[in-house]
Amino acid sequence: MATAILVRHGRTTANASGLLAGRADGITLDQTGREQAAAAADRLAAVPIVDVVSSPLERCQETAQFILERQTGARHAPPHITLDSDLTECDYGQWQGRTLSDLAMENLWSVVQSQPSAVTFPDGESMAAMQARSVAAIRRHDAAIEAEHGPGAVWVAVSHGDIIKSILADALGMHLDLFQRISVGPASVSIVHYGTNRPTVHATNTEAGDLSWLANTVSSDDAPVGGGAGHTPSSARSA
């Protein structure tokens, strides 16, 4: 299959102030968030990305635009951003717009921390439904992209913290109740390859590092016994 790069949007003023923005309109990147998104785009500039899929919310589209602009002139540069509502933020219902410090006083907060599979937000979405739709969307796009561009294709999905955590939990074979063990920071990059036998998680929550090896990856469904030789850094390839 193709390789999916999962990018969380950069920081927003809501993130910085401890506000649960949810699906509210008008939540955009702050200056730090724009710098984070630009840094992620710079890391991905060496990777020929064939498609950029984004949550429709503004903060994700802004982050996706940084990535798209840095792909200008690259081989197979994607011509536009594809929006997918199945990658949008969880519907937090009555929790949306409240501060995290206030929400931490709610009885439901401890359930979110320890048993998210049992959580349905008041007048909102269940976390199980959130995971089901987002995982299905990623796998659907991945299969379509491989069918069009081949198994060496690399694409980007820009989404939200809980969405990416739930996708990574599925790829790692973890129950949703364990997904709070995963951290996904603003503008972080995680990498998943969906093979025939199982997904392989190449990276989670990275904020730095060379990604140029993705341009020449030949993926195999077999895990290398003993760990393998790893990826060749770009500096070594050019030497």
C-alpha positions in Angstrom: 0.0 0.0 0.0 0.9 3.7 0.0 2.5 5.5 2.9 0.4 8.0 4.9 1.9 10.9 6.7 -0.3 12.2 9.5 0.2 15.8 10.4 -1.6 17.6 13.2 -2.4 21.3 12.6 -0.2 23.9 14.2 -1.0 25.6 17.4 -4.0 28.0 17.7 -4.9 30.7 20.2 -7.4 28.2 21.6 -4.7 25.6 22.2 -2.5 28.2 23.9 -5.3 29.4 26.2 -6.4 25.9 27.1 -9.8 26.1 25.3 -11.4 23.1 23.7 -12.2 24.6 20.3 -13.8 21.5 18.8 -15.5 22.3 15.5 -16.0 26.0 16.2 -15.5 28.3 13.2 -12.8 30.9 13.1 -10.1 29.0 15.0 -6.9 29.7 13.1 -3.2 29.3 13.6 -1.4 31.7 15.9 2.1 33.0 15.1 3.7 30.0 16.8 1.3 27.7 14.9 2.3 29.2 11.6 6.0 28.7 12.4 5.3 25.1 13.4 3.3 24.4 10.2 6.1 26.0 8.1 8.7 23.8 9.8 6.7 20.7 9.1 6.3 21.8 5.5 10.0 22.3 5.2 10.6 18.7 6.5 8.2 17.4 3.9 9.6 19.4 1.0 12.0 16.6 0.1 9.2 14.1 -0.1 7.3 13.9 -3.4 3.7 14.0 -2.0 1.0 12.9 -4.4 -2.0 14.1 -2.4 -2.8 16.3 0.6 -6.1 15.5 2.4 -7.3 17.8 5.2 -10.0 18.2 7.8 -12.2 21.1 6.6 -11.5 23.2 9.7 -9.5 26.3 9.1 -6.5 25.4 11.2 -6.0 22.2 9.3 -6.5 23.9 5.9 -3.9 26.5 6.9 -1.4 23.8 7.8 -2.1 21.9 4.7 -1.5 25.0 2.6 2.0 25.4 4.0 2.7 21.8 3.0 1.3 22.2 -0.5 3.2 25.4 -1.2 6.5 23.8 -0.2 5.7 21.0 -2.8 5.8 23.5 -5.7 7.9 22.0 -8.5 8.3 18.6 -6.8 7.7 15.4 -8.7 4.0 14.5 -8.6 3.2 17.7 -6.6 -0.5 17.6 -5.6 -2.5 20.3 -7.4 -4.9 21.1 -4.5 -6.0 20.1 -1.1 -8.8 17.5 -0.8 -11.2 18.1 2.1 -12.7 15.2 4.0 -15.2 15.7 6.8 -14.4 12.3 8.2 -11.1 13.7 9.3 -12.6 16.6 11.1 -12.4 17.2 14.9 -14.4 15.1 17.3 -17.9 16.5 18.0 -17.4 17.4 21.6 -21.0 18.6 22.0 -21.6 20.7 25.1 -17.9 20.5 25.9 -17.0 22.6 22.9 -15.9 26.2 23.8 -15.1 25.4 27.5 -11.7 25.5 29.1 -9.8 22.3 29.8 -9.4 23.3 33.5 -13.2 23.6 33.8 -13.8 20.3 32.0 -11.3 18.5 34.3 -13.9 19.0 37.1 -16.6 17.0 35.2 -17.2 13.3 36.1 -16.8 12.4 32.4 -13.2 13.7 32.4 -11.9 10.7 34.2 -13.7 8.4 31.8 -12.1 10.2 28.9 -8.7 9.5 30.5 -9.2 5.9 31.4 -12.0 4.4 29.2 -12.5 6.5 26.1 -14.4 3.7 24.3 -17.2 4.3 26.8 -17.4 8.1 26.2 -20.1 9.9 24.4 -19.8 13.7 24.8 -23.0 15.4 25.9 -25.0 16.2 22.7 -21.9 15.2 20.7 -20.1 12.2 19.3 -18.8 9.0 20.9 -15.0 8.5 20.8 -15.6 5.1 19.3 -17.5 6.6 16.4 -14.7 9.2 16.0 -12.1 6.5 15.7 -14.3 4.4 13.3 -14.9 7.2 10.8 -11.3 8.5 10.8 -9.7 5.1 10.5 -12.1 4.2 7.6 -11.3 7.5 5.9 -7.5 7.0 6.1 -7.7 3.5 4.8 -10.1 4.5 2.0 -7.8 7.3 0.9 -4.7 5.1 1.2 -6.2 2.4 -1.0 -7.4 4.9 -3.6 -4.0 6.6 -3.7 -2.1 3.4 -4.2 -4.5 2.4 -7.0 -3.8 5.6 -8.8 -0.1 6.2 -8.0 1.3 2.8 -7.1 2.6 1.3 -3.8 5.5 3.7 -3.5 3.2 6.7 -3.2 3.4 9.0 -0.2 0.5 11.2 0.9 -0.4 13.6 3.7 -3.5 13.7 6.0 -3.8 16.9 8.1 -6.1 16.5 11.1 -6.5 16.9 14.8 -4.9 15.5 17.9 -7.5 13.0 19.1 -8.2 12.0 15.5 -4.5 11.2 14.8 -4.1 9.4 18.1 -7.1 7.2 17.4 -5.7 6.4 13.9 -2.3 5.5 15.4 -3.9 3.4 18.1 -5.6 1.4 15.4 -2.4 1.0 13.4 -0.5 -0.1 16.5 -3.2 -2.7 17.3 -4.1 -0.9 20.6 -7.6 -0.8 22.1 -9.1 2.7 22.1 -9.0 2.7 25.9 -5.2 2.9 25.6 -5.0 5.7 23.1 -4.3 8.4 25.7 -0.8 6.8 26.0 0.0 8.4 22.6 1.0 12.0 22.3 0.5 14.0 19.2 1.8 17.6 19.4 0.9 20.6 17.1 2.4 20.2 13.6 3.9 16.9 14.5 4.5 14.2 11.9 3.6 10.5 12.2 4.0 7.9 9.5 2.0 4.8 8.8 2.3 2.3 6.0 -0.7 0.1 5.5 0.6 -3.3 4.2 -1.4 -6.3 3.1 -0.7 -8.2 6.3 -0.7 -5.3 8.9 0.0 -1.6 9.2 3.6 -0.6 10.1 4.1 2.6 12.1 7.4 4.2 11.1 7.1 7.3 13.3 4.9 9.0 15.8 4.8 12.7 17.0 8.0 13.8 15.4 8.9 17.5 15.3 12.3 17.3 13.7 14.5 15.0 11.5 15.2 14.1 7.9 12.2 12.7 6.0 13.9 12.5 2.6 14.2 8.7 2.9 10.5 8.6 2.1 11.2 9.6 -1.4 12.9 6.3 -2.1 11.1 3.9 0.1 10.4 0.4 -1.2 7.9 -0.9 1.3 7.6 -4.6 2.2 4.9 -6.3 4.2 7.5 -8.4 6.0 9.1 -7.0 9.2 12.9 -7.3 9.1 14.0 -9.9 11.6 16.5 -8.2 14.0 15.4 -4.7 13.0 17.0 -4.4 9.6 19.5 -1.7 8.5 17.1 1.3 8.8 16.9 4.2 6.4 19.9 5.8 4.7 20.2 9.5 5.6 20.2 12.0 2.7 23.7 13.1 3.5 25.0 9.5 3.1 23.2 9.1 -0.2 24.7 12.2 -1.7 28.3 11.4 -0.5 
